């Protein structure tokens, strides 16, 4: 009975770590080697130190991020040279070779440098997302629906969409459903109520997130965008509109923060 229980617990532990990712699997193997006596606690501790952070001189790469948060460190590319971004991507891929990777606010030069060193990476010019998508379709979970008020909100919405998918969520994108033509969003009511989480990107007066939240029972994450004329104040009006919404299931992230919305949507969706 005890042997069966030990094997069962070991198997469950392995499945749990494999679900989280390769870095976790490496850690499990290390712990098992200590338990079996093939490695001393001191040598294991030394290896754990190297798992944590890799100093590249210009950046401290966090190889434990996947273990702690369920997804590899995301690279904010703006302000970094193409060579720096490529080196960070290469370091992350070396430690977690089966994991998907994401860089935000990237440009074509960043993409060119990473592609030279890392096969299979891709770039979305609209959202400025640079990514290595190693997601298996059958392992995607739940249902995250991403909606934009207007076509101009597309770059921010797509940043959220790429983030949600790469962090393990099944997604669908619906665009240009703003309240100036209210029938457009109302006609999607049947689809809206099936979603586990809805992300809504809107600029100007940002009325759409409140309308959507009033039609559904799931969490709605608003992204105020910097779209609009003078008194939009670069997205501040949209932000204040969402913060002051009467819909109790609506929360919002920072202006143009598609990555943050997509990440939060995935966290909600997988729980």
ZAMARGU-4260 file (C-alpha; in steps of 0.2 Angstrom, whole numbers, plus 5000, padded with zeros to 4 digits):
<rodrens>
0) 5000/5000/5000 | 5014/5012/5005 | 5024/5008/4989 | 5008/5011/4978 | 5005/5028/4987
5) 5023/5033/4985 | 5022/5029/4966 | 5005/5038/4964 | 5011/5054/4973 | 5027/5054/4963
10) 5017/5052/4947 | 5005/5066/4952 | 5019/5077/4956 | 5027/5073/4939 | 5011/5077/4930
15) 5009/5094/4939 | 5027/5099/4935 | 5025/5094/4917 | 5010/5105/4916 | 5019/5120/4922
20) 5034/5117/4910 | 5051/5111/4907 | 5060/5121/4920 | 5048/5113/4933 | 5052/5096/4926
25) 5071/5099/4928 | 5068/5104/4946 | 5058/5088/4950 | 5072/5078/4943 | 5084/5086/4954
30) 5073/5084/4970 | 5071/5065/4965 | 5090/5063/4963 | 5092/5070/4981 | 5079/5058/4988
35) 5087/5043/4979 | 5104/5048/4986 | 5112/5050/4969 | 5115/5068/4972 | 5120/5077/4988
40) 5109/5091/4996 | 5124/5103/4994 | 5127/5100/4975 | 5108/5101/4972 | 5108/5118/4981
45) 5122/5124/4970 | 5112/5119/4955 | 5096/5128/4962 | 5106/5144/4963 | 5110/5143/4944
50) 5092/5139/4940 | 5087/5156/4947 | 5095/5170/4938 | 5107/5172/4923 | 5117/5187/4922
55) 5120/5193/4904 | 5129/5209/4909 | 5115/5220/4903 | 5100/5210/4910 | 5096/5197/4924
60) 5086/5184/4916 | 5073/5176/4927 | 5073/5157/4923 | 5062/5153/4938 | 5048/5164/4932
65) 5039/5149/4924 | 5040/5139/4940 | 5033/5153/4950 | 5020/5161/4938 | 5017/5147/4925
70) 5025/5157/4911 | 5042/5161/4905 | 5048/5179/4908 | 5041/5191/4895 | 5053/5203/4887
75) 5049/5221/4885 | 5059/5225/4869 | 5057/5244/4868 | 5074/5252/4873 | 5084/5236/4871
80) 5095/5233/4856 | 5091/5219/4844 | 5107/5210/4850 | 5101/5211/4868 | 5084/5205/4864
85) 5091/5190/4854 | 5103/5186/4868 | 5088/5186/4881 | 5077/5175/4870 | 5091/5163/4867
90) 5095/5161/4886 | 5076/5158/4890 | 5075/5145/4876 | 5090/5136/4882 | 5083/5134/4899
95) 5065/5130/4894 | 5067/5123/4876 | 5048/5118/4875 | 5041/5134/4882 | 5033/5148/4872
100) 5041/5165/4873 | 5035/5182/4871 | 5042/5199/4868 | 5032/5215/4868 | 5034/5232/4860
105) 5047/5224/4848 | 5051/5231/4830 | 5057/5223/4814 | 5075/5224/4819 | 5072/5215/4835
110) 5063/5201/4825 | 5077/5199/4813 | 5090/5197/4826 | 5080/5184/4836 | 5075/5175/4820
115) 5094/5173/4816 | 5097/5164/4832 | 5081/5155/4836 | 5071/5145/4823 | 5052/5146/4823
120) 5050/5164/4830 | 5037/5175/4822 | 5032/5194/4823 | 5016/5203/4822 | 5019/5220/4815
125) 5002/5227/4821 | 5004/5222/4839 | 5023/5223/4840 | 5023/5206/4847 | 5039/5195/4845
130) 5035/5177/4849 | 5040/5159/4849 | 5023/5149/4849 | 5026/5131/4855 | 5008/5130/4861
135) 4999/5113/4858 | 4981/5117/4852 | 4974/5102/4862 | 4982/5109/4878 | 4974/5127/4877
140) 4961/5129/4890 | 4944/5138/4893 | 4938/5153/4882 | 4945/5170/4882 | 4935/5182/4870
145) 4944/5198/4865 | 4933/5213/4858 | 4938/5230/4851 | 4927/5245/4850 | 4935/5251/4834
150) 4948/5245/4821 | 4960/5258/4828 | 4961/5248/4844 | 4967/5233/4835 | 4986/5234/4840
155) 4982/5234/4858 | 4969/5221/4856 | 4981/5209/4847 | 4994/5212/4860 | 4981/5205/4873
160) 4976/5191/4861 | 4994/5185/4858 | 4998/5186/4877 | 4982/5176/4881 | 4986/5162/4868
165) 5004/5160/4873 | 5000/5159/4891 | 4988/5144/4887 | 4971/5151/4884 | 4959/5147/4869
170) 4955/5163/4862 | 4943/5172/4849 | 4945/5190/4843 | 4930/5201/4837 | 4933/5218/4831
175) 4925/5235/4828 | 4909/5232/4839 | 4908/5250/4846 | 4892/5257/4853 | 4890/5270/4839
180) 4882/5255/4831 | 4875/5246/4846 | 4867/5232/4836 | 4884/5225/4832 | 4888/5220/4850
185) 4870/5216/4855 | 4869/5204/4840 | 4884/5194/4848 | 4875/5192/4864 | 4874/5173/4862
190) 4893/5172/4860 | 4897/5184/4874 | 4888/5174/4887 | 4898/5158/4883 | 4915/5166/4887
195) 4924/5163/4903 | 4933/5180/4902 | 4931/5195/4890 | 4944/5208/4886 | 4937/5224/4879
200) 4949/5237/4871 | 4941/5254/4869 | 4947/5272/4867 | 4937/5289/4866 | 4923/5288/4879
205) 4926/5269/4881 | 4907/5265/4883 | 4909/5248/4876 | 4916/5239/4891 | 4902/5244/4902
210) 4889/5238/4889 | 4898/5221/4887 | 4899/5219/4906 | 4881/5223/4908 | 4877/5208/4896
215) 4887/5195/4904 | 4891/5187/4921 | 4909/5183/4918 | 4924/5195/4922 | 4927/5209/4910
220) 4944/5217/4908 | 4944/5234/4900 | 4959/5241/4891 | 4958/5260/4889 | 4967/5264/4873
225) 4975/5281/4868 | 4963/5283/4853 | 4953/5299/4851 | 4954/5317/4849 | 4959/5331/4861
230) 4949/5328/4876 | 4953/5310/4876 | 4969/5315/4884 | 4979/5301/4876 | 4967/5288/4884
235) 4964/5296/4901 | 4946/5299/4897 | 4944/5281/4893 | 4953/5275/4909 | 4942/5286/4920
240) 4927/5280/4911 | 4931/5262/4915 | 4936/5266/4933 | 4919/5274/4935 | 4909/5261/4927
245) 4893/5256/4935 | 4896/5238/4930 | 4902/5228/4945 | 4910/5214/4935 | 4922/5226/4925
250) 4940/5230/4930 | 4953/5239/4919 | 4972/5239/4916 | 4983/5254/4911 | 4982/5264/4895
255) 4986/5253/4880 | 4992/5239/4892 | 4986/5224/4880 | 4999/5213/4888 | 4993/5215/4906
260) 4975/5212/4901 | 4979/5196/4891 | 4990/5190/4905 | 4976/5193/4918 | 4963/5185/4907
265) 4973/5169/4906 | 4976/5168/4925 | 4957/5170/4927 | 4953/5158/4913 | 4964/5144/4919
270) 4958/5144/4937
</rodrens>
